[in-house]
Amino acid sequence: MTPVFSFDLSKNLRKTLNYIKTNDTLQYYGTRNIAEIGCFEGCSTHVLHKNFKDLPFFNKIYCIDPWDDDFHERGKPHFHINYHDQFDRFTKNIKNIRKDLVILPGKAEDILPKISPEIEFDFVYIDGDHFASSVYKNGKDAFSKLSENGYILFDDYLWGDYKNYPKLCPYEGIEQFIDEHKDSINIISKDFQVLIKKR
Ligand SMILES: C[S@@+](CC[C@H](N)C(=O)[O-])C[C@H]1O[C@@H](n2cnc3c(N)ncnc32)[C@H](O)[C@@H]1O
């Protein structure tokens, strides 16, 4: 069955993966485990899978999302047709790649710290809860499970009205993460997405 997505938000993700493939080939080829925070209907899951599945050490993509059907705007949950039954659509959309995924329903803040300490991630994509405090926490938790030279890609750095509503947008959370980790990361790119690499 062909996957069906309400929208494709993965243009920037594709661009970043191409950048890593081209400019950091050795690191790219060594990728084992990936974590995806905020999977929605599985569109970005498919992009990650397509780019990493054939690598020699590829193991799994850990998919983390509460899939609770809530859509938040300005901090308030409300009904949104695209978010309704999202887990059902995710499940159908990823059927043909299911064997390569570890599906972990729940909030990243709860799930990430419970993943076995033996699992290290080489690439983490953060596109979950957009509150600044959550993005910061996701980054911090992801960093503690990131391999040396591993990447974290934050989506939506410039998303939303972050100047007037800094607590409701990723911008401030990403800045806080960068500030606290500046001695142990390199910032590879900072645009609509932010790519950092662990030193
Ligand atoms: C913008 S969508 C992700 C889109 C997806 N990355 C793509 O490109 O197809 C945001 C997702 O984050 C999820 N989410 C919300 N709060 C979360 C949390 N605390 N932890 C993990 N995911 C969360 C929502 O359920 C939603 O599916």
The ligand as a Gaussian input file, in Angstrom:
#p B3LYP/6-31G(d) Opt

LIG

0 1
 C        4.879000      18.580000      13.295000
 S        4.392000      16.977000      13.783000
 C        5.753000      15.998000      13.229000
 C        5.819000      15.896000      11.742000
 C        6.757000      14.800000      11.252000
 N        8.100000      14.938000      11.792000
 C        6.852000      14.849000       9.720000
 O        7.664000      15.633000       9.195000
 O        6.099000      14.105000       9.063000
 C        4.636000      17.012000      15.506000
 C        4.389000      15.673000      16.193000
 O        4.909000      15.780000      17.518000
 C        4.145000      14.965000      18.346000
 N        4.374000      15.349000      19.753000
 C        3.698000      16.251000      20.501000
 N        4.181000      16.280000      21.759000
 C        5.207000      15.380000      21.795000
 C        6.103000      14.939000      22.819000
 N        6.027000      15.445000      24.062000
 N        7.017000      13.980000      22.519000
 C        7.088000      13.461000      21.250000
 N        6.269000      13.849000      20.246000
 C        5.345000      14.790000      20.517000
 C        2.704000      15.190000      17.848000
 O        1.879000      14.113000      18.226000
 C        2.914000      15.287000      16.338000
 O        2.695000      14.043000      15.723000

